[in-house]
Amino acid sequence: MPRQLSLHLNAMTVPFKRVPPIAVAGLAQVLALLVCSVLALALLPWDMRFSIGAALVLESLCAVAISYFLRLPSWWLLIQALFVPALCLVWMLALAPEWYLAGFMLLVLVYWSTYTTQVPLYLSRRQVWQGVSDHLPPQPGLRFADLGSGLGGLVHYLARVRRDSHFSGIEAAPLPYWIGKLRTLFQANAVIQWGDFWRSDLSAYDVVFAYLSPLPMPTLWEKAQREMRPGSLFISYRFAVPGVAPTAVIEMRDMGRTQLYFWRL
């Protein structure tokens, strides 16, 4: 591709990087439907029509191509390819409307603002909890925060094995929040807060842990540098801070070959 054309295409797709991916994906599906509709109308004079299967394949291919042009992440391409066929399959099941409403409400309660934050619900395992526990500073009175605490597993575990310290979780999605809240209800040194961790002051904590996604890591690192006290510890599971060398990296030795990253502020 000539350099001038490449620069022009990049300039066209830059604005979409500021829009939530789900909105860009929706736009791609609408454009794909329009392309397929125009093509179907253009073939009518020749008495040519698409079969349902061919129409689904064509719409999926158009949606993937448009999504690629709009620079959606690679995992969105698979979602775009399967979206309309899956929609048709569900429609053929002829489910009662209440099931759709229940499914939608469940997704809202679990994922809440994921469509804007692009941080899905990731659940860490006991092996990760033990790895964090083994590398916490030994002094009593430690104050620890799990940003996006999910179901509260890490906070619950650490509060049980380190009764000399206090552990907080911050979760925005309602259902995971309540599960974490109930999980730590009878632990005096644990608390799950409902809210946006971006609005929380990290200077109150000695250790901050995050298991989010690659996208927010640069901004979160800036927040940590700005708010966390000198000598405090920032930990991330799986996702490193781009361009910032960690103080230590701990291999989890699991099937995914994941890591715990540590930064001393």
C-alpha positions as CSV (number, residue, x, y, z in Angstrom):
1,M,0.0,0.0,0.0
2,P,1.5,3.4,-0.9
3,R,2.6,5.5,2.1
4,Q,0.2,8.4,1.3
5,L,-2.8,6.1,1.1
6,S,-1.8,4.4,4.4
7,L,-1.4,7.7,6.2
8,H,-4.9,8.7,4.9
9,L,-6.5,5.5,6.1
10,N,-4.8,5.9,9.5
11,A,-6.2,9.4,9.8
12,M,-9.7,8.2,9.0
13,T,-9.6,5.5,11.7
14,V,-8.0,7.6,14.5
15,P,-11.4,9.1,15.6
16,F,-12.8,5.6,16.2
17,K,-10.1,4.9,18.7
18,R,-11.8,7.4,21.0
19,V,-15.2,5.6,20.7
20,P,-16.1,2.5,22.8
21,P,-15.4,-0.6,20.6
22,I,-18.9,-1.8,21.0
23,A,-20.2,1.3,19.3
24,V,-17.7,0.9,16.4
25,A,-18.7,-2.8,16.2
26,G,-22.4,-1.8,15.9
27,L,-21.6,0.7,13.2
28,A,-19.7,-2.0,11.3
29,Q,-22.7,-4.3,11.5
30,V,-25.0,-1.6,10.2
31,L,-22.7,-0.7,7.3
32,A,-22.3,-4.4,6.5
33,L,-26.1,-4.7,6.4
34,L,-26.4,-1.7,4.1
35,V,-23.7,-3.1,1.7
36,C,-25.5,-6.5,1.5
37,S,-28.9,-4.7,1.0
38,V,-27.5,-2.6,-1.9
39,L,-25.9,-5.6,-3.5
40,A,-29.2,-7.6,-3.2
41,L,-31.2,-4.8,-4.8
42,A,-28.6,-4.5,-7.6
43,L,-29.1,-8.2,-8.5
44,L,-32.9,-8.0,-8.7
45,P,-33.0,-6.9,-12.4
46,W,-31.2,-10.1,-13.2
47,D,-33.6,-12.2,-11.1
48,M,-30.8,-13.2,-8.8
49,R,-31.3,-13.7,-5.1
50,F,-29.2,-14.7,-2.2
51,S,-30.0,-17.8,-0.2
52,I,-30.2,-17.3,3.5
53,G,-26.9,-19.1,4.0
54,A,-25.1,-17.0,1.4
55,A,-26.6,-13.8,2.8
56,L,-25.3,-14.7,6.3
57,V,-21.8,-15.4,5.0
58,L,-21.7,-12.2,3.0
59,E,-22.9,-10.1,5.9
60,S,-20.4,-11.6,8.2
61,L,-17.5,-11.1,5.8
62,C,-18.5,-7.5,5.2
63,A,-18.7,-6.9,9.0
64,V,-15.3,-8.4,9.5
65,A,-13.8,-6.4,6.7
66,I,-15.3,-3.1,7.9
67,S,-14.2,-3.9,11.5
68,Y,-10.7,-4.5,10.3
69,F,-10.7,-1.2,8.4
70,L,-11.9,0.6,11.5
71,R,-9.0,-1.0,13.5
72,L,-11.1,-3.0,16.0
73,P,-8.9,-5.4,18.1
74,S,-8.5,-8.8,16.6
75,W,-10.9,-10.6,19.0
76,W,-13.7,-8.3,17.8
77,L,-13.3,-9.8,14.3
78,L,-14.4,-13.2,15.5
79,I,-17.3,-11.6,17.4
80,Q,-18.3,-9.8,14.3
81,A,-18.1,-12.9,12.1
82,L,-20.4,-14.9,14.5
83,F,-22.8,-12.1,15.6
84,V,-25.5,-12.3,12.9
85,P,-25.4,-16.1,12.5
86,A,-25.8,-16.4,16.3
87,L,-28.6,-13.9,16.2
88,C,-30.4,-15.9,13.6
89,L,-29.9,-19.2,15.5
90,V,-31.3,-17.6,18.7
91,W,-34.3,-16.3,16.7
92,M,-35.0,-19.8,15.4
93,L,-35.2,-21.1,19.0
94,A,-38.3,-19.0,19.5
95,L,-37.6,-18.3,23.1
96,A,-40.0,-16.3,25.2
97,P,-39.2,-12.6,25.5
98,E,-38.7,-12.9,29.2
99,W,-35.6,-15.0,28.6
100,Y,-34.0,-12.3,26.5
101,L,-34.7,-9.7,29.2
102,A,-33.3,-12.0,31.9
103,G,-30.1,-12.6,29.9
104,F,-29.7,-8.9,29.2
105,M,-30.1,-8.0,32.9
106,L,-27.7,-10.7,33.9
107,L,-25.1,-9.4,31.5
108,V,-25.6,-5.8,32.8
109,L,-25.2,-6.9,36.4
110,V,-22.0,-8.9,35.7
111,Y,-20.3,-6.6,33.2
112,W,-21.8,-3.2,33.9
113,S,-19.5,-0.6,32.3
114,T,-17.2,-3.0,30.4
115,Y,-18.4,-1.5,27.1
116,T,-16.6,1.8,28.0
117,T,-13.8,0.6,30.3
118,Q,-12.9,-2.4,28.1
119,V,-12.0,-4.3,31.3
120,P,-13.9,-7.6,31.3
121,L,-14.5,-9.7,34.4
122,Y,-11.3,-11.7,34.8
123,L,-11.2,-14.2,37.7
124,S,-7.8,-14.9,39.2
125,R,-7.0,-18.3,40.7
126,R,-5.7,-19.5,44.1
127,Q,-2.2,-19.9,42.6
128,V,-2.2,-16.1,41.9
129,W,-3.5,-15.3,45.4
130,Q,-0.7,-17.4,46.9
131,G,1.9,-15.7,44.7
132,V,0.7,-12.2,45.8
133,S,0.6,-13.3,49.5
134,D,4.2,-14.7,49.3
135,H,5.5,-11.4,48.0
136,L,3.7,-8.9,50.2
137,P,5.9,-6.8,52.6
138,P,6.1,-8.6,56.0
139,Q,5.3,-5.6,58.2
140,P,2.0,-5.6,60.1
141,G,-0.7,-2.9,59.4
142,L,-0.3,-3.2,55.6
143,R,-3.1,-1.6,53.6
144,F,-3.8,-3.4,50.3
145,A,-6.3,-2.5,47.5
146,D,-7.5,-4.8,44.7
147,L,-8.7,-2.6,41.8
148,G,-11.6,-4.3,40.1
149,S,-11.9,-7.0,42.7
150,G,-14.4,-9.1,40.9
151,L,-15.9,-11.8,43.2
152,G,-13.6,-10.8,46.0
153,G,-11.5,-14.0,46.0
154,L,-8.1,-12.3,46.4
155,V,-9.3,-10.0,49.2
156,H,-11.0,-12.9,51.0
157,Y,-7.9,-15.1,50.8
158,L,-5.4,-12.4,51.8
159,A,-7.5,-11.3,54.7
160,R,-7.6,-14.8,56.0
161,V,-3.8,-15.5,55.7
162,R,-2.7,-12.0,56.8
163,R,-4.9,-11.1,59.8
164,D,-2.4,-8.4,60.8
165,S,-3.2,-6.2,57.7
166,H,-6.3,-4.7,56.0
167,F,-7.5,-5.6,52.5
168,S,-9.9,-3.6,50.3
169,G,-11.5,-4.4,47.0
170,I,-13.1,-1.9,44.7
171,E,-15.6,-3.2,42.2
172,A,-18.1,-1.3,39.9
173,A,-20.2,-4.2,38.6
174,P,-23.2,-4.9,40.9
175,L,-23.4,-8.7,40.9
176,P,-19.6,-9.3,41.5
177,Y,-19.6,-6.6,44.1
178,W,-22.4,-8.2,46.1
179,I,-20.8,-11.6,45.8
180,G,-17.5,-10.2,47.1
181,K,-19.3,-8.3,49.8
182,L,-21.0,-11.4,51.1
183,R,-17.8,-13.4,50.8
184,T,-15.9,-11.0,53.1
185,L,-18.9,-10.1,55.4
186,F,-17.5,-11.7,58.5
187,Q,-13.8,-10.7,58.0
188,A,-13.0,-7.7,60.1
189,N,-9.9,-6.9,58.1
190,A,-11.5,-7.0,54.7
191,V,-14.0,-4.7,52.9
192,I,-15.4,-4.6,49.3
193,Q,-16.4,-1.2,48.1
194,W,-18.8,-0.5,45.2
195,G,-17.4,2.2,43.0
196,D,-15.0,3.4,40.3
197,F,-11.4,2.8,41.3
198,W,-10.3,5.7,39.0
199,R,-11.9,8.0,41.6
200,S,-10.1,6.4,44.5
201,D,-7.1,7.9,46.1
202,L,-4.3,5.3,45.9
203,S,-2.2,7.2,48.5
204,A,-4.2,5.4,51.2
205,Y,-2.6,2.0,50.3
206,D,0.8,0.4,50.7
207,V,0.1,-2.2,48.0
208,V,-2.2,-1.8,45.0
209,F,-3.1,-4.9,42.8
210,A,-4.7,-4.9,39.4
211,Y,-5.9,-7.6,37.1
212,L,-7.5,-5.6,34.3
213,S,-6.6,-5.6,30.6
214,P,-3.8,-4.1,28.4
215,L,-5.7,-1.0,27.5
216,P,-5.8,0.9,30.9
217,M,-2.3,0.0,32.1
218,P,-0.5,3.1,30.9
219,T,-3.2,5.4,32.4
220,L,-3.3,3.4,35.6
221,W,0.5,3.6,35.9
222,E,0.3,7.3,35.6
223,K,-2.3,7.4,38.4
224,A,-0.1,5.1,40.6
225,Q,3.0,7.3,40.1
226,R,0.9,10.4,40.8
227,E,-0.8,9.1,44.0
228,M,1.0,6.2,45.6
229,R,3.6,7.0,48.3
230,P,7.3,6.4,47.8
231,G,8.2,2.9,48.7
232,S,4.7,1.5,48.1
233,L,4.2,-1.5,45.8
234,F,2.2,-1.8,42.6
235,I,1.3,-5.3,41.3
236,S,-0.3,-6.3,38.1
237,Y,-1.2,-9.8,37.0
238,R,-0.7,-10.8,33.4
239,F,-0.6,-7.2,32.0
240,A,2.6,-5.2,32.1
241,V,3.0,-1.5,31.9
242,P,4.2,-0.8,28.4
243,G,7.8,0.6,28.3
244,V,8.3,0.4,32.1
245,A,10.6,-2.2,33.4
246,P,9.2,-4.0,36.5
247,T,11.1,-4.3,39.7
248,A,10.4,-8.0,39.7
249,V,8.5,-10.6,37.6
250,I,7.2,-13.8,39.1
251,E,6.3,-16.7,36.8
252,M,3.1,-18.5,37.8
253,R,4.2,-21.7,36.1
254,D,0.7,-22.5,34.9
255,M,-0.5,-23.6,31.5
256,G,-0.9,-20.0,30.3
257,R,2.7,-19.1,31.4
258,T,1.4,-16.0,33.2
259,Q,3.3,-13.5,35.3
260,L,2.9,-11.3,38.3
261,Y,4.6,-7.9,37.7
262,F,5.9,-5.8,40.6
263,W,6.9,-2.1,40.6
264,R,8.3,-0.4,43.6
265,L,7.3,3.3,43.5
